[in-house]
Amino acid sequence: MRDLNAPVPELTDASAALREAIDRCGYYPDVVTDSLAIAIANEPIRAFVLQHEPTFDRDEVRRHITILALTPTRLIVGHTDEHAADDLIRAPYASTSTEAIPLNRVNAVVVNRVVPNPSAYASTKADPVSAGGEVVLTIGWGMVNRIDLEPAVCADPSCEADHGYTGSVAADDISLRISAAADGPAGIQQVLDFAAALSFATTK
């Protein structure tokens, strides 16, 4: 369990750990690293999350990797996708995209957790993620806003008047779901540590 009063530890450069994670993933590591290097621009990496997510395209498996990297000044978001040959490119290929967001633009860091057997959570203080579950990390910086609308109603159940619509606007630029079943307890811990580091970095 995290101590809310504990001092924030000094963050070290995790660039080598990120490269090791990319190599361990084995998904075009040089392509992924080179695309990230352009956005990172030699800044140190304070924290990162890597998710390798296969998808099914009819009878073939396509791979996708998402990397979130935190530097002292920016949030880096990188995507790499695998594609089959097509009419324009005659061989299988990969496409990459990176986005660098200044930390002062990040306006939402939302962490949704599912914790199995919560009554036993206090007994797992040494390793609170070992019980499993999942984490959904949603980050917003104002590029994409989701609008949820529904018909407005009043307290009178017999009222048939048109009350218009009510709704909410939520920042939803990227949402990453990490589960213990798919990514292991280490994946859960990694995304929680990243969320903590990003939340702290955006308070400045």
C-alpha positions in Angstrom: 0.0 0.0 0.0 1.3 3.4 -0.9 2.1 5.8 1.9 0.5 9.1 1.0 2.8 11.0 3.3 6.0 9.4 2.0 8.4 11.7 0.1 8.5 11.3 -3.7 11.6 9.3 -4.5 14.2 10.9 -6.8 13.6 9.6 -10.3 16.6 8.2 -12.2 17.1 7.9 -15.9 15.2 4.8 -17.1 16.3 5.0 -20.8 18.3 1.8 -20.6 15.4 0.0 -18.9 13.1 1.2 -21.7 15.5 -0.1 -24.3 15.7 -3.5 -22.5 11.9 -3.7 -22.4 11.6 -3.0 -26.1 14.3 -5.6 -26.9 12.5 -8.1 -24.6 9.2 -7.5 -26.4 10.9 -8.4 -29.7 8.6 -6.3 -31.8 10.9 -4.6 -34.4 13.0 -3.1 -31.5 15.2 -0.9 -33.7 12.2 0.6 -35.5 10.4 1.3 -32.2 13.5 2.7 -30.6 14.4 5.0 -33.5 10.9 6.4 -33.8 10.9 7.2 -30.0 14.3 8.7 -30.1 13.1 11.5 -32.5 10.4 12.5 -29.9 12.5 12.0 -26.8 15.3 14.2 -28.2 18.0 13.0 -25.8 16.0 13.9 -22.6 16.2 11.3 -19.8 13.3 9.0 -19.2 11.7 9.3 -15.8 9.1 6.5 -16.1 7.6 4.4 -18.9 4.8 2.0 -19.8 5.1 -0.5 -22.6 2.1 -2.6 -23.8 2.4 -5.2 -26.6 -1.1 -5.9 -27.9 -1.8 -8.4 -30.7 -5.0 -7.9 -32.8 -6.7 -10.2 -35.1 -7.2 -9.2 -38.8 -9.4 -11.9 -40.3 -7.2 -15.0 -40.2 -4.0 -13.2 -39.4 -2.5 -11.7 -36.2 -1.3 -8.1 -36.3 0.9 -6.7 -33.6 0.6 -3.3 -32.0 2.8 -1.7 -29.4 2.1 1.4 -27.3 4.7 3.2 -25.2 4.2 6.0 -22.8 7.4 7.7 -21.7 7.8 10.5 -19.2 10.7 13.0 -19.6 11.3 16.0 -17.3 9.3 18.3 -19.6 7.1 16.1 -21.8 4.8 13.1 -22.1 5.8 11.0 -25.1 3.2 8.7 -26.7 4.4 6.2 -29.3 2.5 3.7 -31.4 3.8 1.1 -33.8 1.6 -1.1 -36.0 2.2 -4.0 -38.2 0.6 -4.2 -41.7 0.4 -6.7 -44.5 1.6 -5.9 -48.0 -0.9 -3.8 -50.0 -1.2 -2.2 -53.4 1.2 0.6 -52.6 3.8 -1.3 -50.5 4.4 -4.8 -51.8 6.1 -6.1 -48.6 4.8 -6.3 -45.0 5.6 -3.1 -43.2 5.4 -1.2 -39.9 4.0 2.3 -39.3 5.0 4.4 -36.3 3.7 7.6 -34.8 4.9 9.6 -31.8 3.5 12.6 -30.0 5.3 14.8 -27.6 3.0 16.7 -25.1 4.3 19.4 -22.8 3.6 18.5 -19.2 1.7 21.7 -18.7 -0.8 20.6 -21.3 -1.7 17.4 -19.5 -5.0 18.2 -17.7 -6.2 14.7 -16.6 -4.6 11.6 -15.2 -7.3 9.1 -14.4 -6.6 5.7 -12.8 -9.4 3.1 -12.6 -8.6 -0.1 -10.7 -10.3 -3.4 -10.3 -9.1 -5.1 -7.1 -10.1 -8.7 -6.6 -11.0 -9.8 -3.1 -10.7 -6.3 -1.6 -11.2 -7.6 2.0 -7.7 -9.2 1.8 -6.0 -6.1 0.3 -4.6 -4.9 3.7 -2.8 -8.2 4.1 -0.9 -7.8 0.8 0.8 -4.5 1.7 4.2 -5.9 0.7 2.9 -6.7 -2.8 -0.6 -5.3 -3.3 -0.7 -6.1 -7.0 0.0 -9.8 -6.7 -3.7 -10.6 -6.3 -4.4 -9.6 -9.9 -7.0 -7.3 -11.2 -6.6 -4.6 -13.8 -5.8 -0.9 -14.2 -7.1 1.5 -16.8 -5.0 4.6 -17.2 -6.6 7.5 -19.1 -4.6 10.6 -19.9 -6.1 13.8 -21.4 -4.3 16.8 -22.8 -7.1 18.5 -24.7 -6.7 17.0 -28.2 -9.7 14.6 -27.9 -12.8 15.2 -25.8 -15.5 12.7 -25.4 -19.1 14.0 -25.1 -21.7 11.7 -23.4 -25.3 12.9 -23.9 -28.6 11.6 -22.7 -32.1 12.9 -22.7 -32.8 15.1 -19.7 -35.7 14.2 -17.4 -37.5 15.8 -14.5 -38.7 14.3 -11.2 -42.3 14.0 -12.4 -42.7 10.4 -13.9 -45.8 11.5 -15.9 -44.2 14.5 -17.5 -44.0 14.3 -21.3 -42.2 17.6 -21.9 -39.0 17.8 -23.9 -36.3 18.8 -21.4 -33.5 18.7 -23.9 -30.3 16.8 -23.2 -27.8 16.6 -20.4 -24.3 15.3 -20.6 -20.7 15.5 -19.7 -17.4 16.3 -21.5 -14.4 14.1 -20.6 -10.8 14.3 -21.7 -9.8 11.0 -23.3 -6.7 11.4 -25.5 -5.4 7.9 -24.6 -6.6 5.1 -22.5 -4.4 2.1 -21.6 -5.8 -1.1 -20.0 -3.4 -3.3 -18.2 -4.6 -6.6 -16.7 -2.7 -9.1 -14.5 -4.0 -11.9 -16.7 -2.6 -10.5 -19.9 0.4 -8.4 -18.7 1.2 -9.9 -15.3 1.6 -8.3 -11.9 4.7 -6.5 -13.1 2.6 -4.8 -15.8 0.1 -3.6 -13.1 2.9 -2.2 -11.0 4.5 -0.5 -13.9 1.4 1.4 -14.9 0.7 2.4 -11.3 4.2 3.7 -10.9 3.9 5.6 -14.2 0.6 7.1 -13.1 2.2 8.3 -9.8 5.2 9.8 -11.6 3.0 11.6 -14.2 0.6 12.8 -11.6 3.5 14.3 -9.6 5.1 15.8 -12.6 1.9 17.6 -13.6 1.6 19.3 -10.2 4.5 21.6 -10.9 
